[in-house]
């Protein structure tokens, strides 16, 4: 799974580096290092919507530390479990 975190000017100012840190922590905590490839990306085109990420071909906007875990679970963790990529994460 390819995950891109926008580090363009607007997202940078809204905390994209905090999101990258949380993303790295949660990928490691859930043992997804072999399934999730984290990338930085310049502008994803939604500068007014908060920090943006792209998970495969799906754009997710408005990330912040308060909603990060919910979004990580929905768009990354659940997809890895559904694909059978990491059966050990099913109980998390």
PDB file of N, CA, C and O in Angstrom:
ATOM      1  N   UNK A   1       0.845  -1.170   0.000  1.00  0.00           N
ATOM      2  CA  UNK A   1       0.000   0.000   0.000  1.00  0.00           C
ATOM      3  C   UNK A   1       0.895   1.239   0.000  1.00  0.00           C
ATOM      4  O   UNK A   1       1.823   1.351   0.800  1.00  0.00           O
ATOM      5  N   UNK A   2       0.602   2.149  -0.897  1.00  0.00           N
ATOM      6  CA  UNK A   2       1.349   3.403  -0.975  1.00  0.00           C
ATOM      7  C   UNK A   2       0.554   4.509  -0.279  1.00  0.00           C
ATOM      8  O   UNK A   2      -0.622   4.718  -0.577  1.00  0.00           O
ATOM      9  N   UNK A   3       1.201   5.210   0.646  1.00  0.00           N
ATOM     10  CA  UNK A   3       0.586   6.319   1.361  1.00  0.00           C
ATOM     11  C   UNK A   3       1.454   7.549   1.148  1.00  0.00           C
ATOM     12  O   UNK A   3       2.662   7.521   1.383  1.00  0.00           O
ATOM     13  N   UNK A   4       0.827   8.621   0.702  1.00  0.00           N
ATOM     14  CA  UNK A   4       1.521   9.885   0.463  1.00  0.00           C
ATOM     15  C   UNK A   4       0.982  10.936   1.420  1.00  0.00           C
ATOM     16  O   UNK A   4      -0.232  11.103   1.537  1.00  0.00           O
ATOM     17  N   UNK A   5       1.878  11.651   2.110  1.00  0.00           N
ATOM     18  CA  UNK A   5       1.490  12.746   2.987  1.00  0.00           C
ATOM     19  C   UNK A   5       1.955  14.030   2.326  1.00  0.00           C
ATOM     20  O   UNK A   5       3.131  14.173   1.992  1.00  0.00           O
ATOM     21  N   UNK A   6       1.036  14.959   2.140  1.00  0.00           N
ATOM     22  CA  UNK A   6       1.375  16.232   1.516  1.00  0.00           C
ATOM     23  C   UNK A   6       2.283  17.036   2.440  1.00  0.00           C
ATOM     24  O   UNK A   6       1.998  17.191   3.628  1.00  0.00           O
ATOM     25  N   UNK A   7       3.370  17.542   1.885  1.00  0.00           N
ATOM     26  CA  UNK A   7       4.258  18.430   2.627  1.00  0.00           C
ATOM     27  C   UNK A   7       4.361  19.791   1.932  1.00  0.00           C
ATOM     28  O   UNK A   7       5.310  20.544   2.152  1.00  0.00           O
ATOM     29  N   UNK A   8       3.372  20.089   1.092  1.00  0.00           N
ATOM     30  CA  UNK A   8       3.321  21.396   0.452  1.00  0.00           C
ATOM     31  C   UNK A   8       3.159  22.488   1.499  1.00  0.00           C
ATOM     32  O   UNK A   8       2.941  22.193   2.674  1.00  0.00           O
ATOM     33  N   UNK A   9       3.260  23.725   1.090  1.00  0.00           N
ATOM     34  CA  UNK A   9       3.258  24.859   2.018  1.00  0.00           C
ATOM     35  C   UNK A   9       2.067  24.875   2.963  1.00  0.00           C
ATOM     36  O   UNK A   9       2.248  25.002   4.174  1.00  0.00           O
ATOM     37  N   UNK A  10       0.860  24.750   2.441  1.00  0.00           N
ATOM     38  CA  UNK A  10      -0.340  24.820   3.284  1.00  0.00           C
ATOM     39  C   UNK A  10      -0.384  23.654   4.266  1.00  0.00           C
ATOM     40  O   UNK A  10      -0.644  23.859   5.452  1.00  0.00           O
ATOM     41  N   UNK A  11      -0.137  22.453   3.799  1.00  0.00           N
ATOM     42  CA  UNK A  11      -0.165  21.283   4.684  1.00  0.00           C
ATOM     43  C   UNK A  11       0.973  21.342   5.704  1.00  0.00           C
ATOM     44  O   UNK A  11       0.809  20.936   6.854  1.00  0.00           O
ATOM     45  N   UNK A  12       2.117  21.847   5.272  1.00  0.00           N
ATOM     46  CA  UNK A  12       3.239  22.005   6.196  1.00  0.00           C
ATOM     47  C   UNK A  12       2.827  22.909   7.357  1.00  0.00           C
ATOM     48  O   UNK A  12       3.083  22.590   8.518  1.00  0.00           O
ATOM     49  N   UNK A  13       2.198  24.022   7.044  1.00  0.00           N
ATOM     50  CA  UNK A  13       1.766  24.961   8.081  1.00  0.00           C
ATOM     51  C   UNK A  13       0.673  24.376   8.975  1.00  0.00           C
ATOM     52  O   UNK A  13       0.525  24.783  10.127  1.00  0.00           O
ATOM     53  N   UNK A  14      -0.083  23.429   8.446  1.00  0.00           N
ATOM     54  CA  UNK A  14      -1.179  22.825   9.211  1.00  0.00           C
ATOM     55  C   UNK A  14      -0.756  21.552   9.938  1.00  0.00           C
ATOM     56  O   UNK A  14      -1.588  20.890  10.559  1.00  0.00           O
ATOM     57  N   UNK A  15       0.533  21.202   9.868  1.00  0.00           N
ATOM     58  CA  UNK A  15       1.041  20.109  10.686  1.00  0.00           C
ATOM     59  C   UNK A  15       1.358  18.809   9.986  1.00  0.00           C
ATOM     60  O   UNK A  15       1.279  17.746  10.602  1.00  0.00           O
ATOM     61  N   UNK A  16       1.714  18.861   8.711  1.00  0.00           N
ATOM     62  CA  UNK A  16       1.979  17.608   7.999  1.00  0.00           C
ATOM     63  C   UNK A  16       3.131  16.809   8.611  1.00  0.00           C
ATOM     64  O   UNK A  16       3.125  15.579   8.549  1.00  0.00           O
ATOM     65  N   UNK A  17       4.114  17.485   9.197  1.00  0.00           N
ATOM     66  CA  UNK A  17       5.226  16.745   9.783  1.00  0.00           C
ATOM     67  C   UNK A  17       4.793  16.023  11.063  1.00  0.00           C
ATOM     68  O   UNK A  17       5.358  14.984  11.403  1.00  0.00           O
ATOM     69  N   UNK A  18       3.801  16.559  11.771  1.00  0.00           N
ATOM     70  CA  UNK A  18       3.222  15.843  12.912  1.00  0.00           C
ATOM     71  C   UNK A  18       2.501  14.590  12.423  1.00  0.00           C
ATOM     72  O   UNK A  18       2.566  13.539  13.061  1.00  0.00           O
ATOM     73  N   UNK A  19       1.816  14.707  11.292  1.00  0.00           N
ATOM     74  CA  UNK A  19       1.104  13.558  10.719  1.00  0.00           C
ATOM     75  C   UNK A  19       2.098  12.494  10.263  1.00  0.00           C
ATOM     76  O   UNK A  19       1.856  11.301  10.450  1.00  0.00           O
ATOM     77  N   UNK A  20       3.197  12.908   9.676  1.00  0.00           N
ATOM     78  CA  UNK A  20       4.232  11.952   9.255  1.00  0.00           C
ATOM     79  C   UNK A  20       4.767  11.203  10.477  1.00  0.00           C
ATOM     80  O   UNK A  20       4.933   9.984  10.435  1.00  0.00           O
ATOM     81  N   UNK A  21       5.034  11.922  11.554  1.00  0.00           N
ATOM     82  CA  UNK A  21       5.529  11.291  12.781  1.00  0.00           C
ATOM     83  C   UNK A  21       4.511  10.277  13.311  1.00  0.00           C
ATOM     84  O   UNK A  21       4.877   9.151  13.647  1.00  0.00           O
ATOM     85  N   UNK A  22       3.241  10.671  13.387  1.00  0.00           N
ATOM     86  CA  UNK A  22       2.190   9.749  13.840  1.00  0.00           C
ATOM     87  C   UNK A  22       2.073   8.549  12.910  1.00  0.00           C
ATOM     88  O   UNK A  22       1.895   7.419  13.365  1.00  0.00           O
ATOM     89  N   UNK A  23       2.173   8.795  11.614  1.00  0.00           N
ATOM     90  CA  UNK A  23       2.065   7.718  10.632  1.00  0.00           C
ATOM     91  C   UNK A  23       3.193   6.708  10.845  1.00  0.00           C
ATOM     92  O   UNK A  23       2.943   5.503  10.864  1.00  0.00           O
ATOM     93  N   UNK A  24       4.411   7.177  11.003  1.00  0.00           N
ATOM     94  CA  UNK A  24       5.546   6.276  11.237  1.00  0.00           C
ATOM     95  C   UNK A  24       5.338   5.462  12.510  1.00  0.00           C
ATOM     96  O   UNK A  24       5.584   4.256  12.527  1.00  0.00           O
ATOM     97  N   UNK A  25       4.882   6.123  13.581  1.00  0.00           N
ATOM     98  CA  UNK A  25       4.655   5.440  14.850  1.00  0.00           C
ATOM     99  C   UNK A  25       3.591   4.349  14.714  1.00  0.00           C
ATOM    100  O   UNK A  25       3.770   3.237  15.209  1.00  0.00           O
ATOM    101  N   UNK A  26       2.486   4.672  14.042  1.00  0.00           N
ATOM    102  CA  UNK A  26       1.385   3.717  13.919  1.00  0.00           C
ATOM    103  C   UNK A  26       1.707   2.574  12.950  1.00  0.00           C
ATOM    104  O   UNK A  26       1.248   1.448  13.145  1.00  0.00           O
ATOM    105  N   UNK A  27       2.474   2.854  11.936  1.00  0.00           N
ATOM    106  CA  UNK A  27       2.914   1.784  11.029  1.00  0.00           C
ATOM    107  C   UNK A  27       3.778   0.798  11.805  1.00  0.00           C
ATOM    108  O   UNK A  27       3.600  -0.414  11.685  1.00  0.00           O
ATOM    109  N   UNK A  28       4.706   1.309  12.596  1.00  0.00           N
ATOM    110  CA  UNK A  28       5.588   0.437  13.381  1.00  0.00           C
ATOM    111  C   UNK A  28       4.806  -0.307  14.463  1.00  0.00           C
ATOM    112  O   UNK A  28       4.991  -1.510  14.647  1.00  0.00           O
ATOM    113  N   UNK A  29       3.937   0.403  15.176  1.00  0.00           N
ATOM    114  CA  UNK A  29       3.148  -0.194  16.266  1.00  0.00           C
ATOM    115  C   UNK A  29       2.288  -1.360  15.772  1.00  0.00           C
ATOM    116  O   UNK A  29       2.071  -2.331  16.497  1.00  0.00           O
ATOM    117  N   UNK A  30       1.804  -1.256  14.539  1.00  0.00           N
ATOM    118  CA  UNK A  30       0.937  -2.284  13.971  1.00  0.00           C
ATOM    119  C   UNK A  30       1.689  -3.259  13.065  1.00  0.00           C
ATOM    120  O   UNK A  30       1.074  -4.078  12.382  1.00  0.00           O
ATOM    121  N   UNK A  31       3.017  -3.167  13.061  1.00  0.00           N
ATOM    122  CA  UNK A  31       3.876  -4.081  12.297  1.00  0.00           C
ATOM    123  C   UNK A  31       3.509  -4.096  10.809  1.00  0.00           C
ATOM    124  O   UNK A  31       3.387  -5.158  10.199  1.00  0.00           O
ATOM    125  N   UNK A  32       3.338  -2.912  10.246  1.00  0.00           N
ATOM    126  CA  UNK A  32       2.941  -2.796   8.839  1.00  0.00           C
ATOM    127  C   UNK A  32       4.076  -2.316   7.939  1.00  0.00           C
ATOM    128  O   UNK A  32       3.840  -1.916   6.799  1.00  0.00           O
ATOM    129  N   UNK A  33       5.290  -2.355   8.442  1.00  0.00           N
ATOM    130  CA  UNK A  33       6.418  -1.825   7.685  1.00  0.00           C
ATOM    131  C   UNK A  33       6.567  -2.464   6.309  1.00  0.00           C
ATOM    132  O   UNK A  33       6.985  -1.801   5.359  1.00  0.00           O
ATOM    133  N   UNK A  34       6.229  -3.740   6.196  1.00  0.00           N
ATOM    134  CA  UNK A  34       6.366  -4.429   4.910  1.00  0.00           C
ATOM    135  C   UNK A  34       5.173  -4.203   3.988  1.00  0.00           C
ATOM    136  O   UNK A  34       5.260  -4.462   2.788  1.00  0.00           O
ATOM    137  N   UNK A  35       4.056  -3.720   4.543  1.00  0.00           N
ATOM    138  CA  UNK A  35       2.852  -3.546   3.740  1.00  0.00           C
ATOM    139  C   UNK A  35       2.583  -2.090   3.355  1.00  0.00           C
ATOM    140  O   UNK A  35       1.979  -1.824   2.316  1.00  0.00           O
ATOM    141  N   UNK A  36       3.028  -1.150   4.189  1.00  0.00           N
ATOM    142  CA  UNK A  36       2.723   0.267   3.964  1.00  0.00           C
ATOM    143  C   UNK A  36       4.010   1.010   3.647  1.00  0.00           C
ATOM    144  O   UNK A  36       4.969   0.975   4.419  1.00  0.00           O
ATOM    145  N   UNK A  37       4.020   1.679   2.510  1.00  0.00           N
ATOM    146  CA  UNK A  37       5.169   2.477   2.097  1.00  0.00           C
ATOM    147  C   UNK A  37       4.785   3.948   2.222  1.00  0.00           C
ATOM    148  O   UNK A  37       3.921   4.438   1.495  1.00  0.00           O
ATOM    149  N   UNK A  38       5.435   4.645   3.151  1.00  0.00           N
ATOM    150  CA  UNK A  38       5.136   6.038   3.442  1.00  0.00           C
ATOM    151  C   UNK A  38       5.993   6.939   2.570  1.00  0.00           C
ATOM    152  O   UNK A  38       7.210   6.775   2.490  1.00  0.00           O
ATOM    153  N   UNK A  39       5.340   7.893   1.917  1.00  0.00           N
ATOM    154  CA  UNK A  39       6.020   8.815   1.015  1.00  0.00           C
ATOM    155  C   UNK A  39       5.596  10.243   1.321  1.00  0.00           C
ATOM    156  O   UNK A  39       4.492  10.481   1.812  1.00  0.00           O
ATOM    157  N   UNK A  40       6.471  11.180   1.030  1.00  0.00           N
ATOM    158  CA  UNK A  40       6.121  12.598   1.086  1.00  0.00           C
ATOM    159  C   UNK A  40       5.701  13.018  -0.310  1.00  0.00           C
ATOM    160  O   UNK A  40       6.206  12.500  -1.305  1.00  0.00           O
ATOM    161  N   UNK A  41       4.775  13.959  -0.374  1.00  0.00           N
ATOM    162  CA  UNK A  41       4.288  14.433  -1.661  1.00  0.00           C
ATOM    163  C   UNK A  41       4.108  15.936  -1.591  1.00  0.00           C
ATOM    164  O   UNK A  41       3.711  16.477  -0.559  1.00  0.00           O
ATOM    165  N   UNK A  42       4.400  16.598  -2.681  1.00  0.00           N
ATOM    166  CA  UNK A  42       4.056  18.011  -2.721  1.00  0.00           C
ATOM    167  C   UNK A  42       2.580  18.125  -3.056  1.00  0.00           C
ATOM    168  O   UNK A  42       1.912  17.104  -3.223  1.00  0.00           O
ATOM    169  N   UNK A  43       2.079  19.279  -3.153  1.00  0.00           N
ATOM    170  CA  UNK A  43       0.657  19.613  -3.197  1.00  0.00           C
ATOM    171  C   UNK A  43      -0.237  18.541  -3.824  1.00  0.00           C
ATOM    172  O   UNK A  43      -0.024  18.097  -4.952  1.00  0.00           O
ATOM    173  N   UNK A  44      -1.245  18.145  -3.044  1.00  0.00           N
ATOM    174  CA  UNK A  44      -2.247  17.196  -3.522  1.00  0.00           C
ATOM    175  C   UNK A  44      -3.514  17.922  -3.974  1.00  0.00           C
ATOM    176  O   UNK A  44      -4.511  17.286  -4.315  1.00  0.00           O
ATOM    177  N   UNK A  45      -3.471  19.264  -3.974  1.00  0.00           N
ATOM    178  CA  UNK A  45      -4.540  20.051  -4.578  1.00  0.00           C
ATOM    179  C   UNK A  45      -5.718  20.420  -3.690  1.00  0.00           C
ATOM    180  O   UNK A  45      -6.739  20.892  -4.190  1.00  0.00           O
ATOM    181  N   UNK A  46      -5.597  20.216  -2.389  1.00  0.00           N
ATOM    182  CA  UNK A  46      -6.695  20.564  -1.477  1.00  0.00           C
ATOM    183  C   UNK A  46      -6.148  21.416  -0.332  1.00  0.00           C
ATOM    184  O   UNK A  46      -6.295  21.068   0.840  1.00  0.00           O
ATOM    185  N   UNK A  47      -5.527  22.516  -0.682  1.00  0.00           N
ATOM    186  CA  UNK A  47      -4.772  23.333   0.262  1.00  0.00           C
ATOM    187  C   UNK A  47      -5.617  23.922   1.385  1.00  0.00           C
ATOM    188  O   UNK A  47      -5.088  24.177   2.467  1.00  0.00           O
ATOM    189  N   UNK A  48      -6.886  24.144   1.172  1.00  0.00           N
ATOM    190  CA  UNK A  48      -7.723  24.743   2.206  1.00  0.00           C
ATOM    191  C   UNK A  48      -8.360  23.703   3.119  1.00  0.00           C
ATOM    192  O   UNK A  48      -9.048  24.063   4.074  1.00  0.00           O
ATOM    193  N   UNK A  49      -8.144  22.425   2.842  1.00  0.00           N
ATOM    194  CA  UNK A  49      -8.842  21.361   3.569  1.00  0.00           C
ATOM    195  C   UNK A  49      -8.026  20.734   4.697  1.00  0.00           C
ATOM    196  O   UNK A  49      -8.438  19.712   5.245  1.00  0.00           O
ATOM    197  N   UNK A  50      -6.906  21.304   5.052  1.00  0.00           N
ATOM    198  CA  UNK A  50      -6.078  20.708   6.102  1.00  0.00           C
ATOM    199  C   UNK A  50      -5.087  19.732   5.521  1.00  0.00           C
ATOM    200  O   UNK A  50      -4.967  19.612   4.302  1.00  0.00           O
ATOM    201  N   UNK A  51      -4.378  19.035   6.380  1.00  0.00           N
ATOM    202  CA  UNK A  51      -3.361  18.094   5.923  1.00  0.00           C
ATOM    203  C   UNK A  51      -4.033  16.993   5.102  1.00  0.00           C
ATOM    204  O   UNK A  51      -5.028  16.400   5.519  1.00  0.00           O
ATOM    205  N   UNK A  52      -3.464  16.741   3.931  1.00  0.00           N
ATOM    206  CA  UNK A  52      -4.014  15.743   3.009  1.00  0.00           C
ATOM    207  C   UNK A  52      -3.071  14.552   2.915  1.00  0.00           C
ATOM    208  O   UNK A  52      -1.848  14.690   2.960  1.00  0.00           O
ATOM    209  N   UNK A  53      -3.678  13.387   2.783  1.00  0.00           N
ATOM    210  CA  UNK A  53      -2.916  12.192   2.451  1.00  0.00           C
ATOM    211  C   UNK A  53      -3.602  11.512   1.286  1.00  0.00           C
ATOM    212  O   UNK A  53      -4.795  11.697   1.043  1.00  0.00           O
ATOM    213  N   UNK A  54      -2.830  10.729   0.579  1.00  0.00           N
ATOM    214  CA  UNK A  54      -3.374   9.900  -0.488  1.00  0.00           C
ATOM    215  C   UNK A  54      -3.012   8.464  -0.159  1.00  0.00           C
ATOM    216  O   UNK A  54      -1.838   8.122  -0.014  1.00  0.00           O
ATOM    217  N   UNK A  55      -4.040   7.625  -0.041  1.00  0.00           N
ATOM    218  CA  UNK A  55      -3.857   6.204   0.246  1.00  0.00           C
ATOM    219  C   UNK A  55      -4.227   5.473  -1.028  1.00  0.00           C
ATOM    220  O   UNK A  55      -5.394   5.408  -1.412  1.00  0.00           O
ATOM    221  N   UNK A  56      -3.194   4.915  -1.688  1.00  0.00           N
ATOM    222  CA  UNK A  56      -3.379   4.370  -3.032  1.00  0.00           C
ATOM    223  C   UNK A  56      -3.970   5.486  -3.903  1.00  0.00           C
ATOM    224  O   UNK A  56      -3.298   6.490  -4.135  1.00  0.00           O
ATOM    225  N   UNK A  57      -5.198   5.337  -4.385  1.00  0.00           N
ATOM    226  CA  UNK A  57      -5.786   6.387  -5.232  1.00  0.00           C
ATOM    227  C   UNK A  57      -6.837   7.216  -4.516  1.00  0.00           C
ATOM    228  O   UNK A  57      -7.528   8.015  -5.147  1.00  0.00           O
ATOM    229  N   UNK A  58      -6.969   7.037  -3.200  1.00  0.00           N
ATOM    230  CA  UNK A  58      -8.012   7.737  -2.451  1.00  0.00           C
ATOM    231  C   UNK A  58      -7.411   8.901  -1.678  1.00  0.00           C
ATOM    232  O   UNK A  58      -6.452   8.733  -0.925  1.00  0.00           O
ATOM    233  N   UNK A  59      -7.990  10.092  -1.876  1.00  0.00           N
ATOM    234  CA  UNK A  59      -7.541  11.288  -1.187  1.00  0.00           C
ATOM    235  C   UNK A  59      -8.324  11.464   0.102  1.00  0.00           C
ATOM    236  O   UNK A  59      -9.551  11.365   0.112  1.00  0.00           O
ATOM    237  N   UNK A  60      -7.610  11.724   1.188  1.00  0.00           N
ATOM    238  CA  UNK A  60      -8.220  11.961   2.497  1.00  0.00           C
ATOM    239  C   UNK A  60      -7.722  13.317   2.973  1.00  0.00           C
ATOM    240  O   UNK A  60      -6.517  13.564   3.010  1.00  0.00           O
ATOM    241  N   UNK A  61      -8.648  14.195   3.337  1.00  0.00           N
ATOM    242  CA  UNK A  61      -8.272  15.552   3.725  1.00  0.00           C
ATOM    243  C   UNK A  61      -8.628  15.816   5.187  1.00  0.00           C
ATOM    244  O   UNK A  61      -9.404  15.083   5.800  1.00  0.00           O
ATOM    245  N   UNK A  62      -8.046  16.868   5.721  1.00  0.00           N
ATOM    246  CA  UNK A  62      -8.393  17.335   7.062  1.00  0.00           C
ATOM    247  C   UNK A  62      -7.770  16.564   8.201  1.00  0.00           C
ATOM    248  O   UNK A  62      -8.307  16.574   9.309  1.00  0.00           O
ATOM    249  N   UNK A  63      -6.649  15.892   7.967  1.00  0.00           N
ATOM    250  CA  UNK A  63      -6.005  15.150   9.048  1.00  0.00           C
ATOM    251  C   UNK A  63      -5.431  16.098  10.085  1.00  0.00           C
ATOM    252  O   UNK A  63      -4.909  17.164   9.756  1.00  0.00           O
ATOM    253  N   UNK A  64      -5.536  15.692  11.338  1.00  0.00           N
ATOM    254  CA  UNK A  64      -4.900  16.398  12.438  1.00  0.00           C
ATOM    255  C   UNK A  64      -4.673  15.366  13.540  1.00  0.00           C
ATOM    256  O   UNK A  64      -5.183  14.249  13.454  1.00  0.00           O
ATOM    257  N   UNK A  65      -3.919  15.726  14.565  1.00  0.00           N
ATOM    258  CA  UNK A  65      -3.654  14.744  15.626  1.00  0.00           C
ATOM    259  C   UNK A  65      -4.922  14.225  16.305  1.00  0.00           C
ATOM    260  O   UNK A  65      -4.924  13.104  16.815  1.00  0.00           O
ATOM    261  N   UNK A  66      -5.986  15.003  16.324  1.00  0.00           N
ATOM    262  CA  UNK A  66      -7.218  14.579  16.998  1.00  0.00           C
ATOM    263  C   UNK A  66      -7.967  13.494  16.236  1.00  0.00           C
ATOM    264  O   UNK A  66      -8.604  12.642  16.855  1.00  0.00           O
ATOM    265  N   UNK A  67      -7.908  13.504  14.914  1.00  0.00           N
ATOM    266  CA  UNK A  67      -8.654  12.506  14.136  1.00  0.00           C
ATOM    267  C   UNK A  67      -7.743  11.480  13.467  1.00  0.00           C
ATOM    268  O   UNK A  67      -8.218  10.628  12.716  1.00  0.00           O
ATOM    269  N   UNK A  68      -6.449  11.554  13.732  1.00  0.00           N
ATOM    270  CA  UNK A  68      -5.493  10.687  13.040  1.00  0.00           C
ATOM    271  C   UNK A  68      -5.783   9.202  13.243  1.00  0.00           C
ATOM    272  O   UNK A  68      -5.826   8.440  12.277  1.00  0.00           O
ATOM    273  N   UNK A  69      -5.982   8.786  14.496  1.00  0.00           N
ATOM    274  CA  UNK A  69      -6.159   7.350  14.762  1.00  0.00           C
ATOM    275  C   UNK A  69      -7.376   6.791  14.041  1.00  0.00           C
ATOM    276  O   UNK A  69      -7.328   5.684  13.505  1.00  0.00           O
ATOM    277  N   UNK A  70      -8.459   7.545  14.025  1.00  0.00           N
ATOM    278  CA  UNK A  70      -9.670   7.102  13.329  1.00  0.00           C
ATOM    279  C   UNK A  70      -9.409   6.950  11.832  1.00  0.00           C
ATOM    280  O   UNK A  70      -9.815   5.959  11.226  1.00  0.00           O
ATOM    281  N   UNK A  71      -8.739   7.918  11.247  1.00  0.00           N
ATOM    282  CA  UNK A  71      -8.455   7.866   9.813  1.00  0.00           C
ATOM    283  C   UNK A  71      -7.445   6.765   9.503  1.00  0.00           C
ATOM    284  O   UNK A  71      -7.599   6.052   8.512  1.00  0.00           O
ATOM    285  N   UNK A  72      -6.418   6.617  10.332  1.00  0.00           N
ATOM    286  CA  UNK A  72      -5.439   5.547  10.122  1.00  0.00           C
ATOM    287  C   UNK A  72      -6.132   4.188  10.147  1.00  0.00           C
ATOM    288  O   UNK A  72      -5.893   3.343   9.285  1.00  0.00           O
ATOM    289  N   UNK A  73      -6.986   3.987  11.139  1.00  0.00           N
ATOM    290  CA  UNK A  73      -7.703   2.711  11.259  1.00  0.00           C
ATOM    291  C   UNK A  73      -8.560   2.429  10.040  1.00  0.00           C
ATOM    292  O   UNK A  73      -8.549   1.320   9.505  1.00  0.00           O
ATOM    293  N   UNK A  74      -9.300   3.433   9.602  1.00  0.00           N
ATOM    294  CA  UNK A  74     -10.248   3.241   8.497  1.00  0.00           C
ATOM    295  C   UNK A  74      -9.552   3.039   7.153  1.00  0.00           C
ATOM    296  O   UNK A  74      -9.903   2.125   6.406  1.00  0.00           O
ATOM    297  N   UNK A  75      -8.581   3.873   6.843  1.00  0.00           N
ATOM    298  CA  UNK A  75      -8.010   3.866   5.491  1.00  0.00           C
ATOM    299  C   UNK A  75      -6.759   3.006   5.343  1.00  0.00           C
ATOM    300  O   UNK A  75      -6.412   2.619   4.227  1.00  0.00           O
ATOM    301  N   UNK A  76      -6.078   2.699   6.441  1.00  0.00           N
ATOM    302  CA  UNK A  76      -4.834   1.945   6.325  1.00  0.00           C
ATOM    303  C   UNK A  76      -4.937   0.605   7.041  1.00  0.00           C
ATOM    304  O   UNK A  76      -4.791  -0.443   6.411  1.00  0.00           O
ATOM    305  N   UNK A  77      -5.185   0.622   8.338  1.00  0.00           N
ATOM    306  CA  UNK A  77      -5.204  -0.619   9.107  1.00  0.00           C
ATOM    307  C   UNK A  77      -6.276  -1.587   8.620  1.00  0.00           C
ATOM    308  O   UNK A  77      -5.987  -2.761   8.387  1.00  0.00           O
ATOM    309  N   UNK A  78      -7.502  -1.113   8.463  1.00  0.00           N
ATOM    310  CA  UNK A  78      -8.577  -1.991   8.001  1.00  0.00           C
ATOM    311  C   UNK A  78      -8.312  -2.535   6.605  1.00  0.00           C
ATOM    312  O   UNK A  78      -8.650  -3.683   6.318  1.00  0.00           O
ATOM    313  N   UNK A  79      -7.721  -1.739   5.742  1.00  0.00           N
ATOM    314  CA  UNK A  79      -7.421  -2.215   4.391  1.00  0.00           C
ATOM    315  C   UNK A  79      -6.343  -3.284   4.412  1.00  0.00           C
ATOM    316  O   UNK A  79      -6.425  -4.253   3.658  1.00  0.00           O
ATOM    317  N   UNK A  80      -5.342  -3.128   5.254  1.00  0.00           N
ATOM    318  CA  UNK A  80      -4.294  -4.144   5.354  1.00  0.00           C
ATOM    319  C   UNK A  80      -4.859  -5.445   5.898  1.00  0.00           C
ATOM    320  O   UNK A  80      -4.502  -6.523   5.421  1.00  0.00           O
ATOM    321  N   UNK A  81      -5.736  -5.359   6.889  1.00  0.00           N
ATOM    322  CA  UNK A  81      -6.343  -6.557   7.465  1.00  0.00           C
ATOM    323  C   UNK A  81      -7.273  -7.206   6.440  1.00  0.00           C
ATOM    324  O   UNK A  81      -7.274  -8.426   6.280  1.00  0.00           O
ATOM    325  N   UNK A  82      -8.074  -6.374   5.738  1.00  0.00           N
ATOM    326  CA  UNK A  82      -9.006  -6.901   4.739  1.00  0.00           C
ATOM    327  C   UNK A  82      -8.264  -7.631   3.625  1.00  0.00           C
ATOM    328  O   UNK A  82      -8.723  -8.664   3.137  1.00  0.00           O
ATOM    329  N   UNK A  83      -7.121  -7.093   3.228  1.00  0.00           N
ATOM    330  CA  UNK A  83      -6.333  -7.712   2.167  1.00  0.00           C
ATOM    331  C   UNK A  83      -5.557  -8.924   2.656  1.00  0.00           C
ATOM    332  O   UNK A  83      -4.907  -9.621   1.877  1.00  0.00           O
ATOM    333  N   UNK A  84      -5.639  -9.165   3.975  1.00  0.00           N
ATOM    334  CA  UNK A  84      -4.902 -10.297   4.525  1.00  0.00           C
ATOM    335  C   UNK A  84      -3.426 -10.046   4.623  1.00  0.00           C
ATOM    336  O   UNK A  84      -2.646 -10.978   4.823  1.00  0.00           O
ATOM    337  N   UNK A  85      -3.023  -8.782   4.483  1.00  0.00           N
ATOM    338  CA  UNK A  85      -1.606  -8.454   4.495  1.00  0.00           C
ATOM    339  C   UNK A  85      -0.983  -8.663   5.860  1.00  0.00           C
ATOM    340  O   UNK A  85       0.197  -8.997   5.958  1.00  0.00           O
ATOM    341  N   UNK A  86      -1.778  -8.466   6.938  1.00  0.00           N
ATOM    342  CA  UNK A  86      -1.219  -8.608   8.263  1.00  0.00           C
ATOM    343  C   UNK A  86      -2.298  -9.111   9.203  1.00  0.00           C
ATOM    344  O   UNK A  86      -2.992  -8.318   9.838  1.00  0.00           O
ATOM    345  N   UNK A  87      -2.439 -10.398   9.293  1.00  0.00           N
ATOM    346  CA  UNK A  87      -3.487 -10.982  10.114  1.00  0.00           C
ATOM    347  C   UNK A  87      -3.273 -10.717  11.594  1.00  0.00           C
ATOM    348  O   UNK A  87      -4.230 -10.798  12.363  1.00  0.00           O
ATOM    349  N   UNK A  88      -2.050 -10.402  12.027  1.00  0.00           N
ATOM    350  CA  UNK A  88      -1.800 -10.141  13.433  1.00  0.00           C
ATOM    351  C   UNK A  88      -2.419  -8.821  13.873  1.00  0.00           C
ATOM    352  O   UNK A  88      -2.625  -8.621  15.070  1.00  0.00           O
ATOM    353  N   UNK A  89      -2.717  -7.927  12.962  1.00  0.00           N
ATOM    354  CA  UNK A  89      -3.290  -6.622  13.321  1.00  0.00           C
ATOM    355  C   UNK A  89      -4.795  -6.701  13.528  1.00  0.00           C
ATOM    356  O   UNK A  89      -5.405  -5.709  13.926  1.00  0.00           O
ATOM    357  N   UNK A  90      -5.410  -7.842  13.270  1.00  0.00           N
ATOM    358  CA  UNK A  90      -6.864  -7.959  13.327  1.00  0.00           C
ATOM    359  C   UNK A  90      -7.413  -7.676  14.715  1.00  0.00           C
ATOM    360  O   UNK A  90      -8.537  -7.188  14.833  1.00  0.00           O
ATOM    361  N   UNK A  91      -6.668  -7.964  15.758  1.00  0.00           N
ATOM    362  CA  UNK A  91      -7.173  -7.755  17.103  1.00  0.00           C
ATOM    363  C   UNK A  91      -6.891  -6.386  17.665  1.00  0.00           C
ATOM    364  O   UNK A  91      -7.223  -6.123  18.821  1.00  0.00           O
ATOM    365  N   UNK A  92      -6.305  -5.522  16.909  1.00  0.00           N
ATOM    366  CA  UNK A  92      -5.916  -4.197  17.407  1.00  0.00           C
ATOM    367  C   UNK A  92      -7.092  -3.256  17.337  1.00  0.00           C
ATOM    368  O   UNK A  92      -6.972  -2.089  17.711  1.00  0.00           O
TER     369      UNK A  92
END
